[in-house]
Amino acid sequence: MWMRPIFLVIVACFLAWHPVRGLPQVEEPQYLTRLKAKLFDERLITLGSAIERIESTEEGQAFLSSFYSDEEYTIFAPTDQAFKGYGLDSSNIRKENAYWLQDVLKYHITTGKTRLSELPPPRSHTILHTLYHNYTSAAPDARLDQTYGFLPGGDTRVLVLEKDVGDAGNALIRGDTWNVTTVDRGVDWENLLIQKVDRIIPFPSPFLTTLSEPLISTTPVGLTVSRSLINLLDAQNVFNDASGITAFLPVDEDVAGILGALVGKDRGLQGNMLFNHIINGSIQYSTDLLPSKSLITARGETINFFQNDTGTYVSSDNNVTANVLRTDVITSNGVIHVIDKFMANPDYNGQAAASAYSSAVQSASAAAATVTVPAEATATARQRNRASSSRAQLDLIILSTTGLMILAGVTILV
């Protein structure tokens, strides 16, 4: 029995010399109080008030309390001026906005402490996973409303961060038509890095909306030919509603002549050529486009990747290779990579396409099983989730002319 006190003394000494990394050194109730005080000290008055509104709900309390942990996070904190740009300040953020504010906060928080000094050089970017998943709620300003779109399984939405070319000391969070800029070098507080930004980060746009934007300098009106082909195939809802989609879409300069020759001729061939640019059921960011990796398209064909000093390239089974001009254009349900060439693969392997989609669904389900999602959904989100569950009772429907499939209530590409 005399050994137990000695053991406890040894453990106590060990913990004294080796504290748990990142764990806030205050009790949980004090943690949130101290966090709000820190935000007020940093002149982030509106954000501090927003956290008070979030804290007014049971779900919000559970979410905020989860930061009292040994995990580290970065908060991209909108300044008071950023909130004012949408007519919001500490005086008019109301309790009824708590669920929307919680979603906004989740979209501004990433795992780990991301220091601007550690980012790669300008023209390179970093993918940061936020805490925001699929819940939606009404915004007090329509410009801040969330886009209806679902990610597969346990996937959370990401931010694309890169150093500012004009000021390498700052960084940009890049969207399809917007940039959010950091305004300082970040402040460490407990297990958080508070990084001020000059505006509220917009939620991602729907897939087809993004196609209409000037994604690179040579596409001032967007990827209009790809969008025209989607319209021709009556596949608009498929691309907007798919739960997890990766698209390699060409600039207009290369694809216009090819598609012009196909319009009005072979609808099935058009579908094959388009869907062989699509990965269905999973989201593959630039960090996933590795030389050792191959992907199966929504038409069952294989695409491979390689890299050299001139960039990243994607090649299809028909021996066409395209240069990836811009990666990681985030949409509400996936990602677009802009390429310089239409790969024009007309082949179709239904068995391979179905197998690839099944594997993607299984992987997403496994990932979702490891993620604990707080029950902070609004009534609107709960209704949408119930509707999604009801749609799962739908029978399998195959639209052979365009290669579209509705399976388990979710439209997919085959």
N, C-alpha and C positions, 0 to 999 in steps of 0.2 A: 504493500500500500504506500510505503514511503516513496516509491518511484514516481507516483502520479504528480505530486507537487513539483518535483524536479523537472518532469516532462513539460508541465505547463509553463514553468519559468523559461525553459529552453524555447518553447513556441513563442512566448511573449517577446523574448529577446530577438528571435528571428524576424518577427513582424515589425519590431521597432527599427531594425536595421534594413529590412527589405519590404517597404510599404507596397501595397497593390498599385500597379501602374495606372495612373490616370484617375483613380477613384477619388471623388471630391471628399475633402477632409472635413466635412460638416454633415450633420444629420439631414435627412431628406427634407423635412419641412423648412429648414433654414436654406436649403439649396435653392429652391424656387424663389424665395424672398431675396436671397443674395443675387440671383441671376437677374431679376427685375431691377434691383438696385444698380447693378453693373450696367445694364442697358440704359437706364436713366442717366447714369454718370457719363456714358458715351454719347449722350444727346440723341439717343434712339428712343425718344419719348413715345412715338406712335407704336413702334414695335413692342415696347414694354407694355403699353396699354392693350395691344392685341393679345399678348400672352395672358394678361389679366382676364380678358374676355374668354379665351380658350379655357382657362382654369375654372371658369364658372360652370362648366359642364362636367358630369362624371367622367365621360370619355376623355375630355380634355385633361382632367387631372391625372388620369392614368397615363396618357401619352406624355405629358410633361414630366411626370415622376420617373418615367423610364430613363431619363437622361442622368439620373443619379445612379451611375454605374461605373464600371472600369473601362467602358468604351469611350473612344474619343470621336468628336464630331466637329465639323465646320458649319457655322451658320453664316450664310450670305445674307447680311442684314440690310434691308432697304432703309435708307435714311428717311428722316421726316419729310424732306423735300420729295423723295420718291413717292411716298404715300400721298402727298399733296397733289402730285400730278394727276391723281385719280380722285381728287376731292375728298381724301380721307385724312383725318388727324385724330388725336387722342379724344377729341370732344364728340366725334360722331361715329366712332366704331362701337357698334352695339352688340349686346349679348346674342341677338338673333343671327349675327354674322359669325358666331363662334365656330361652327363646323367648317364654313368656307375658310376662315382664318387658319384653322388647323391644317387644312389641305395646303394652303399657301405656305405655311411654315414648314410643313413636311417637304415641299418642293424646293425650299431654300436651305435644307439641311442635308449634308452629305457625310458619309462615314469617313472617319479618320480626319486628321488635321492636315489640310492642304495649304501649304505655304507657297506664296507666289514666287519666292526666291528659288524654289525647288522645281518649278515648271520647266519643261523643255523650251528651246528657243522659239521665237515667233515663227509662225507658219506651221508649227506642230501643235497638236492639241491633246488634252487629257480628257478621258471619259470618267465622270464622277457619278456614282450611284446615289440618288437621293433616297429619302424615306417615303416618298409618295408613290402610291400604287394606282388604284383604279377608282377610288371613291370620287363622287362628284357632288357638288352642292352649289346653291345659287350665290352669285356674287352681288355686292352692292352696286357695282358698276359693270355694265355689259361688256366693256373692254377687258375686264378681268375674269369673265366667265370661263369656266373650264370646258374643254372640248370633250364631247362624248366619244370615247374610244377606250378599248380594253387591251391590256397587255397580257400575255400568256402567263399562267401559273403564278409563281412568286416574284416575277420580274418587277422591279421598281423603275421609275422613270429616271432618266439621266440628264446631266448637264454637260455641255461641251465647253471646256475651259482652255483658253490659250493666252499667251502673253500678248500684250498690245504692241503692235509693230511701231506705233508712234511713241509709245512710252513703255519700254520693257519692264519698268518697275510696277506697272499695273497689268491687269489681265481683263480679258473679255469673256463673257459667257455668250456663246453664239447661238442664234436661232435662225429660222429661215429668212426673215427679213429684218431682224433686229439684233442689236448687241446690248448687253448689260455690262457696265464697266465698274471695276472695283475703284474705290476712292481712298484707300489707305493700304497699309501693309498687314493689317490684321492685328487683333489684340488677343492674347492668351488669357483665359480665365478658367480656372479649374480644368475640367476635361474638355472644354470647348475652345475653338478658335473663332472669334467674332470678326467677320470680314465684311466691312460696309460695302454696299453697292448702290449705284445711282438710280435704280428703278426697281419696281417689282418685276420679278422674272415672269414673263408671259408663259401661259400653258401652251403646249404644242398645238399646232394647227392640224385639221383633218388632212388626210393623205392627199386628196385631190386639190385642196386649197394650196398646199405646199407646192404642188406641181406648177401652179400658175405664178409662182414667185421667181424673181431673178436670182437663182441659186448660185450662179457664177457669172463672171463679167460677160461671157459670150452668149448668155441666155437672158437678155433683158426682159423678156416676157415669159420666162419659164420654159419648162419642157412641154411645149404645146403639142408636138407631134405625138408624144407618148400619151398625153391626155386625150388627144383626138382618137387614137386607137382604142383607148379604154371606153370612150363614149360610143365608138362604132360597134363595139362588142357588148354594149349595154352592161358593162361591168363596173359602173360607178359605185354602187352600193357594196360590191365585193371588196374593193380596195379601201373604202372608208370604214367598213365594218369588220374586216378580218381581225382576228385576235392574234396579233403577232405577224408582222410581215417585213421582209427585207427585200428591197428593190434595187436592182442595178439598171438605171435608166439612162439612155443616151441623149446627148445634146441634139438639137434639131438639125444641125448642119449635116449630120451623117445619115440620119434615119429618114429624112423627108422623101428622098428619091425612092428608097426601097418600099416604104409604105404606100407611096403614091401609085406604084405599080400594082399593089395588092388590093387597093380599095375596090370593093364591088366584085371581087373574084372569089377567093377561097376563104370563107369565114373561119373554118377549122384551122387552116394554115396560119392565118393571122393570129388566132388565139395561141397556137403552139409557140410562135415566134415571140409573142409578148410574154407569155407565162414562163418561158425558159430564161427570163430575166428576173424571176421572182423566187424567193425562198419563202415557203409558206409555214406558218405556225411557230416560227422562232425569229428572234431579232439578233442579227449578226453585226456588231459594231466593228469599226476598223481594227480594234484590238483582236478580233476573231479572224481576220482575213490573213491567215498565216500560210506560208508556202507549204507547210505540212498538212494543210487542211483542204478537204474537198467538200462541196455542198451539193445536195440534190435539189433541182429546181421543182417548181410546181407542175412541170410536165415530165418529171422523172429523168431529166438529163443531168449530167455532172458538170460542175464548173470548178475550176482550180485557180489557185492564186500563186503569183510569184512576185518578187521584189528585186529591184536593182537600184543603181544610183539615180535613175530617172523617175522612179516612182513605183507604185503598186499596180499590178496588172491582173486581169481576170480573163480566163480562157474557157471556151465552151467545147463540148464534144465534137463540134463541127470544125474545130481548128481555127476558130476566129478568136483573136486576142484584142482586148480593149484596155486602154489606160484609164485608171480611176482618177478623175479630175478633182472631185471633192467627195470626202467621206463624211458620214455621220450627220446628215440632215435629219433632225428628229421630227417625227410626226406623232399624232395622238395615238397611233397603234403600231408604230414601228420605226423604220429608218430607211432613208434613201441614200444611195451612193451614186453620184453622177459619173458616167463614163463617156468616152469619146467616140464610141462605135456601137452600132446596132449589131449584135452578134448573130441574128438571123438564123437561129437553129429551128428548123421546122419539125424536128422529130418529137415523138411522144412515147413514153414508157409508163403506162398507167400503174403497173405493179410497183415500180420503183417510187413513183410519186406518192402512192398510198402508203407505202412502207415508211418513207421519209416523214410524212405528216404524222403517222402513228407514233413514230419515235419522238417527234417533237412534242406531241401531246403528253406522252409518258414522262419525258424529261421535265416538262413544265409542271406536271402534277407532282412529281417527286420534289421539285424545288418549292412548290407551294406548301407541301407538307412540312417543310423545315422553317417556314416563315410564320410568325405569330402576328396577326393583323388585329389591331385594337378595334373594338366595336364602336367606332365613332361615326359611322355612316349616318347621313341625314335620312329623312323619310324618303326623299327623292332617290337617293342611292339605294335604299332598301327596296324600293319599288322596282328599280331597274334590275337589281340582283334577282328579285323574285321573277321578273319577266324573263330574264336569261335562263333561270331554272325551268320555267314553263316551256320555253322554246326547245329545251333539251329533249322534249318528248316527240319532237318532229321526226318523221320517218326520213330515211336517206333519199335525197332527191338529186339526181344528176341531170344537168343541163348539157347535153352532149355537144350542142353547137358551139358553146363558148368555153367548155371545159370548166364549169363552175359546179361546186358541190356544196350542199348544206348538210352538215353532219353535226349531230348533238347540238343543234340550235345555233351553230356558228358557221357562217359562210366561209368556205375555203377554196383554194385554187387547186385543180388537179389536172 
